[in-house]
Amino acid sequence: MARVLVVSDVHGNLHALRAVLSHAAGWDEILVLGDLVDYGPRPGEVIDELRGLGAKMVRGNHDHAVGYGVDCRCGEATHWLSVWFRENVTLRLLGDGDRRFLASLPLRLPVEAGGLRGEAVHGAPSNPLYEYLHPWLGEGDLCPRLRPLAALRLGGRPAAGGGCPRGFYLVGHTHHQFLRVAGGAVVVNPGSAGQPRDGDPRAAYALVDTETGSVTLARVEYDVAATVRELEELGVPDPYLSALRYMLLNARVPPRPRAA
């Protein structure tokens, strides 16, 4: 039996990560669902902290963008902010070793909980880097995005009637915390530790009991003001600083400035 602390989308926010690590009790392993970097002021320290704890990690789209020097292909509402921040802050703060580490992270990891086998990915089994599994998706949209399960390797099989494939799935990417049961599929998104966008600015995480399959979704307050101060100290100008402050304080995507 193991209790797994599941964290996603830390985005360089060391204060949020440390709050989660302090608040979560009794975990045996840490699993990180990608996006360690971008948007936040301390990406290198986040990488070091998680590596030092022996965390298992998958690669997110922002990790991929930094590791391979490509576009993050994130949502249009934050793309302008992401591109500027990565080029002007994240890449300046990270060394070659950090970038190689991010590029080396796997896209998928097998998981098993409560007798259900499945995968841990950043986005979705159908597209680990870029697909969004939003909590409001109906089963007709959700189930196809779970299908590329690598069923022969993991022993999963589609549910009868063409519904969701039976399995346990851990996903991130949306910055929305949720637990969905659809047919034979259990889908868990721990939410974003470092930059929630579901209206609750507290750092989000999940605890999974691999024996029983039980899932606990949790939130914890952290020093948001300290993260904002660190962004200010890095010299992040407006409109980027204002947008980041808005996201951290309100847990919502910021309005796009006319000049951006």
N, C-alpha and C positions, 0 to 999 in steps of 0.2 A: 504494500500500500504506500502511496505517496500523496502528499498534499502539494500541489503545484501552484505557485504564484504566477499568474499570467498577466503580463504587462505589455502595452502596445503604445506606439506613437508618443515616445518620450520627448522627442524633438528638442534635444539640447537643454532641457529644463531640469537641471540637477536638483533644485530645491523640491520640485514635485516628486522626482524619483526617490529621493531620500525620505520624504514624507511617507510614500507608499511602503518602502522597505521597513520603516519604523512602525507603521500602523498595522501591517499585515502580520498575523501571528501564526506561528506553528507550521510554516511552510518548509518543505524538504528540497524543492527544486524551483528554479526560476526559468520561465519560458517567455521570451520576448518576441512579439509578433511584428517587429520591424519599425522603421522610421525612428532611429536613434537620434538623427541629426536634422538640421534646418529649423528655422524660425526661433531657435533658442540660443542663449548666450554661451553655453558651456558644453558643446558637443563632444570635445575630447574627454572631458571629465566623466560624461555619461558613458562613453565607450569604456573608459578605464574602470569605472565602478562596476559595470555589468560583467566585464571580462574577469575582474578580480573575484567576483562572486561565482564564477563558473557557470554563468547563465547560458542556456541554449537559446539560439537566436535564429530567426529567419530574416531575409533581406526585404526591406520595404522599398517603395518607389523612390523615396528621397535618399536612402542609402545607396540605391542603384545609381541615381543621378550623380551623387558625389563620387562613388567608386569608379564609374565608367566615363564620367564627363559628358553625360547626355541629359536631355530634358527630363524633368520629373513626371511629366504628363499628368499632373494633378488637376483638380477641378478648376474651371475657368475663374471662379470667384476669388481664388487665392493664388493663381498662377503668377500674376504680376509680382506679388510679394515674394513668392518662393524663389523666382529666378533672381531677383535683386539680392535677396538675403544670401542665397547660396554663393553667388559670384563675389559678393562684397564682404561677407562675414564668415560663413561656414568654411569655405576653402582657405581663407586666410588663417583660421584658427586650427585647422587640422594639418597634420603632417602626412608624408607619403605613406608611412606605416598605417595610419588610421584609414586612409583611402583604400589601401590594399586589403585591409581587414574587412571593410564594408563590402568590397567587391567579392570577397571570398565567401560571404554568408550564403547558405543554401536558400533556395526559393521555397522549399517544402520540408517539413519534418513530420514523420508519422507520429500519431498520438493514439492512445487508447484509454477509455474511461468507462466504467460501468459495463464492461464487456463489449463496448462499441469501439470499433477501429475507425480511424479517420485521419485527418491531416491538420497541421497547423500551417497557415499561410498568412501573408499580409493582407491581400485583397480577397481572393476567392479561389477555390480549387480550379475553376475554369481559366483563371488568369491571375496568377499569384501576385503580380506587381500592380496591376492597374484596375482590376474589376472592383466595383463597389457593391457590397452586400448591405444595402440600407435596411434598417429595421422595419420600414413600412412596406417592403416588397411583398406582394402576394406570392403564394406558392407557385403559381405559374411562371413567375419571373425568378423566384429564389431557386427552385429545384434544378433547372438547367445549369445554373452557375455552380452547383455542387457536383455535377456529374463526372467531370474528369478527375476521378478519385484515384486513378491508378489501381483499379479494383483488383486486378490479378495480383499485384504486389501486396496490397493491404488486406485482401480478403473481403472487401465490401461488395455489395451487389445492389442494384437498383431495387427500390420497393415495388411491390406488385402494382400494376395499373399505371406504371410510368410516373409515379410520384417521386418524391425526394429519395435519393439513395440513402440506404441505412448507414449511419455513421455518426461520429462525433467530430465536429469541426470547430476549430478555433481561428477566428479572423479578426483583423483590425481595420485600419485604413479610413473608416468613415468618421472616426472620432465620436461615435455614438455608442453608448453602452447598452447591450441588450442580450437576452436569452430567448431563443426561438426554438420551439419543437414543431417540426413539420413532418408528418408521417413518421418515418423511422429515423429522421435526422434531428440531431441536436446541434444547434448553431450558437456559439458563444462569442460575443465581442466584449472584451473587458473594458472598452472605452479607451480614451486617451489619457495617459498619465500626465503628459506635459502640456496639452493644449486641447481640452475638451471643446466640443462645438454643439453640445446637446442642451445648452442652457444652464448647466450646472458647472461652475468653474472649479469645483474641487477635483483633485487628482483621482482618476478612476483606475480600478484594477479588478481582477477576479481571482478566486481561489477554487481550484478543482480537486476533488477527491477522486483519484483514479480508480479506487476500488469500488466505490458506490456510484460514481458518476455525478454526485451532487455538486452543484455550482453555487458559489456565493459571490454576488456582485457587490462591490464596496466602493466607497468614496472617502476621501480624507482631505481636510483643509491643509493648505500649505502657504508659505509666505510669497504670495503673488507679487507683492510690492518689491521684494528683494530681486525677483527675476526681472521686473521692469527696470529697476535701478541698474542692473548689470547690462541690460540692453542700452540704457542711456550712457553708461560708462564706456561702452564700445563705440559710441559716437554714431549710433543708428539715427539717421535724419528722418524728418517727416517727408512724405506721408507714411513711410514704412513703420516708424516707431509708433505713431498713433494707431495704425492698424493692428500692430502686435499687442499694444496695450489694450485695445478694445477686445480682441479675442481672448486674452488672458483674464480680463475682468468680467466679461459678459458671457464667455463660452459660446459665442456666436461668430459666424463669418462676418467680417466688417464690411461696411459699404465701400465700394470701390471709388477712390477719388477721381475726379474728372481728369486730373493731370496724369494719372498712372496709365 
